[in-house]
Amino acid sequence: MHKKIDCPICKKKVLFVGVHDDEGNYHGLVGCEYENDPWSGLSYALHHEGWGDCPMCTDGAYSTMGGMLFDTAEDAISALSLPNEPLTLEQLREMNGEPVWVTSARERGNIPSRWVLFAGVSKSKRNSDVFVFATTGGIGQGYEAVNYGKTRTA
């Protein structure tokens, strides 16, 4: 089942599923010897080739995308699928430090839909809640909660 998968960010066929033990140690590709005789648990993880080419890149086979391990190779692959429904405000507030897919109603220019890390909630000068997102390069962007669902969703 060793096949490359398209990255949802850079659109290149550079993702693959690696076989790991339950501690996250890499043992090879799907179908490797360890997968057939796992002596320290069996997990799967996503890897992205091409260090520095995309924000989702991993350091070869030894680090995993998002540090996440999955029970099956299929679970790992399905993690690449975007959720169908936007998060509610309450769900978004609970996503501190987690990756979220942000979609803008004004999808043009420098406001494309993309993966970002939700960095939390702060207050604006007008004392309204502002959702703060960390984007590639560590740049933070904030959006007022009152506009959530109107101009932007996650």
C-alpha positions in Angstrom: 0.0 0.0 0.0 3.0 2.3 -0.4 1.7 5.1 -2.5 2.2 8.9 -2.3 -0.8 11.0 -1.4 -1.4 14.7 -2.5 -0.7 17.2 0.2 -3.7 19.4 0.8 -1.4 22.4 1.3 1.3 22.3 -1.4 -0.8 20.0 -3.8 2.3 17.8 -4.4 2.2 14.0 -4.3 4.6 13.8 -1.3 2.7 12.4 1.7 3.0 8.8 2.8 1.9 6.6 5.7 4.6 5.2 7.9 4.4 2.3 10.3 5.3 3.0 13.9 5.3 1.3 17.3 3.1 2.8 20.1 5.9 5.0 21.2 6.1 6.6 17.8 9.3 5.0 16.6 9.3 4.6 12.8 9.7 1.1 11.4 9.1 1.4 7.7 6.4 1.7 5.1 3.0 0.0 5.1 3.6 -3.7 4.4 7.0 -3.7 6.2 8.2 -6.6 8.3 7.3 -4.8 11.6 3.7 -4.4 10.6 3.3 -8.1 10.2 5.0 -8.8 13.6 4.7 -5.8 15.8 6.5 -6.4 19.1 5.9 -3.0 20.7 2.4 -2.0 19.5 1.3 -0.9 16.1 0.5 2.6 14.9 0.5 4.6 11.7 1.5 8.2 11.0 1.5 10.7 8.1 4.9 11.9 6.7 5.6 14.7 4.2 8.7 14.6 2.1 10.7 17.7 1.0 11.9 19.4 4.2 11.2 23.2 3.9 9.0 22.9 0.8 5.7 23.1 2.6 4.5 24.1 6.2 3.4 20.4 6.6 6.9 18.9 5.9 8.4 16.5 8.4 12.0 15.7 9.1 12.1 12.6 6.9 10.4 9.4 8.1 11.4 9.9 11.7 9.0 12.7 12.6 5.3 12.6 12.0 2.8 15.3 10.8 1.3 16.9 13.8 3.0 14.3 16.1 -0.1 12.2 15.6 -0.3 8.4 15.6 -3.3 6.5 14.2 -4.7 3.0 14.8 -4.9 2.2 11.1 -3.4 3.4 7.8 -6.9 4.3 6.7 -7.4 6.5 9.8 -4.2 8.4 9.0 -5.3 9.0 5.4 -8.8 10.1 6.4 -7.2 12.7 8.8 -6.4 14.7 5.6 -10.1 15.1 4.8 -11.6 18.5 5.8 -14.6 18.4 8.1 -17.9 19.1 6.4 -19.4 21.5 9.0 -17.8 24.6 10.4 -16.9 24.6 14.1 -19.3 26.3 16.5 -18.0 29.2 18.5 -17.9 26.9 21.5 -16.0 24.2 19.7 -13.5 26.8 18.3 -12.8 28.1 21.9 -11.8 24.6 22.9 -9.3 24.2 20.0 -6.4 26.1 21.7 -3.1 25.0 20.1 -4.9 22.8 17.6 -4.8 23.1 13.8 -8.0 24.3 12.2 -9.0 24.9 8.5 -10.0 28.6 8.2 -12.2 29.6 5.3 -12.9 33.2 4.4 -16.0 34.5 2.7 -13.7 36.9 0.9 -11.5 34.2 -0.6 -9.3 36.4 -2.8 -6.0 38.2 -2.6 -4.2 37.4 0.6 -7.1 35.8 2.4 -7.1 32.2 1.1 -8.5 29.2 3.0 -5.7 27.4 4.8 -4.6 25.4 7.9 -3.6 27.5 10.9 -3.1 26.9 14.6 -5.8 28.3 16.8 -3.8 30.3 19.4 -6.7 31.3 21.6 -9.0 34.2 22.4 -8.0 37.7 23.4 -9.7 41.0 23.8 -9.9 43.8 21.2 -9.6 47.5 22.0 -13.4 47.5 22.0 -13.4 44.7 24.6 -14.9 42.1 22.2 -13.5 38.6 21.8 -10.9 38.2 19.1 -9.8 34.8 17.8 -6.1 34.6 17.3 -4.6 32.2 14.7 -0.9 31.5 14.1 -0.1 31.1 10.4 3.0 29.9 8.6 6.1 31.7 9.8 4.5 32.3 13.2 2.6 35.3 12.1 -0.6 35.8 14.2 -3.9 37.1 12.8 -6.9 38.0 14.8 -10.6 38.1 13.8 -13.4 39.4 15.9 -15.8 36.7 17.2 -18.8 38.8 16.2 -17.8 38.2 12.6 -17.4 34.5 13.0 -19.7 32.7 10.6 -20.3 35.8 8.6 -16.9 36.5 7.0 -14.8 33.6 8.4 -15.3 30.0 9.7 -13.0 27.3 11.0 
